[in-house]
Amino acid sequence: MISNVAILLFGAVFASTPCAGLKSVSLPNTTVMVAESVPAGTFTPPSGGQRGGQPAALAVPAFCRVAAILRPTPDSEIEMEVWLPENWNGKFQFVGGGGWAGVISYPAMAAALQEGYAAASTDTGHKGGNASFAIGHPEKVVDFAYRAVHETAVKSKAFITAHYDRGARLSYWNGCSTGGRQGLMSAQRYPEDFDAILAGAPANYQTHLHTWDLSVAVPVLKDPAAAVSQAKAAALNKAVVTACDARDGVKDGLLNEPRSCKFDPSTLLCKAGDDPGCLTPPQLEAVKRMYSPAKTKTGELIFPGKEPGSETGWNAIAGGQAPAGVSLGSFQAAYDNLQWDWRTFDVDRDMKFVDEKVGFINAINPDLSAFKARGGKLILYHGWNDTAISPGNTINYYSSVLAKMGGKQDNWIRLFMAP
């Protein structure tokens, strides 16, 4: 019996299908909304999503634009696009999202298209940059976690085969932050989806990342005197770089080995009064929390802290009215309550609850044997001065893969750290 996958990919496409004809291609749970030829020049994407407003025009070569809505469940509303260039290089590149990924990544698609790739992206089943979509919609959380990317990958490959009368020679994933998490999730859950994955600064331990975020933000929000201004953060960064810049052998304003930097922020403690170049006692405690890992009451690691050199982007302790909406999202989704009160946050209690309810968002499985067995390649990268996601998390995940897989693995997985 011919498999459903074979029918999906090959059954109805014995000859190449013109762009406009792709609107009539029948795929499971798929409604094709647009199938249009776009001439070389500039293309202005549809507005909407978390960035809002009217997107900037993008320089593009001639291509066939396919936009579709996928409904693998009655509650799903996954928007996807796949762009098929006239001068195709024979390869497929799926570009990832950021934050809560509620927007199609048009600029990244255009960049891939310019290099000859058939390019795809998805809004992961919702619009916007917060977790409001999750309230009362558990299937949409699953779509965000992993289903939307997988469904879009399968359907994109079907459109590619239909249009070119042949499948992609190689399929690549390219994403950073949430896009990095999406790439690792694909390697773990759907190892057949991509031949190679580029995962930058992956937010793959999302529930623990957001737990760390709140563990440093909430104390400052409850005590505004502990807030560290941009001027003070800049002074702290200058002191760190001055103390540690030359440790890597080159004085260039960059910390290539920040973990060798043992700068003590207590040296900036205000001696009398307060000024932009010093830290008050509450501010010093906030800074120390930023450098420190979050741990449970029993000492188990939740998520690593920030590295020296990243201080100028420490918005989590800059003060304000509430924690960042992105960080609140995991807890709002878990408690199924957009009005969840962050003032009641307790590290152990709330982390345990969010892991139980929406821990499937995390992509932390170190067993990538199926991905490796089919010849998959994985490149991880992270900047030491990342202000949003600790590079220690990526190092920890990479180390867990090596520990699980055993021995030397650099013929298929590599990690690169950038200053």
Secondary structure as UniProt FT lines:
FT   HELIX           4..6
FT   HELIX           7..11
FT   HELIX           20..24
FT   TURN            28..29
FT   STRAND          30..38
FT   STRAND          41..43
FT   TURN            50..51
FT   STRAND          58..60
FT   STRAND          63..70
FT   TURN            74..75
FT   STRAND          78..85
FT   STRAND          91..95
FT   TURN            99..100
FT   HELIX           106..114
FT   TURN            115..116
FT   STRAND          118..122
FT   TURN            124..125
FT   HELIX           132..134
FT   TURN            135..136
FT   HELIX           138..142
FT   HELIX           143..147
FT   HELIX           148..164
FT   STRAND          170..176
FT   HELIX           178..189
FT   TURN            191..192
FT   STRAND          196..200
FT   TURN            204..205
FT   HELIX           206..222
FT   HELIX           224..226
FT   HELIX           230..244
FT   HELIX           245..248
FT   HELIX           258..260
FT   HELIX           265..268
FT   TURN            276..277
FT   HELIX           281..291
FT   STRAND          294..295
FT   TURN            297..298
FT   STRAND          301..303
FT   TURN            308..309
FT   HELIX           311..313
FT   HELIX           315..317
FT   HELIX           325..335
FT   TURN            338..339
FT   HELIX           342..344
FT   HELIX           347..358
FT   HELIX           359..361
FT   HELIX           369..373
FT   TURN            374..375
FT   STRAND          377..383
FT   TURN            384..385
FT   HELIX           391..405
FT   TURN            410..412
FT   STRAND          413..418
//
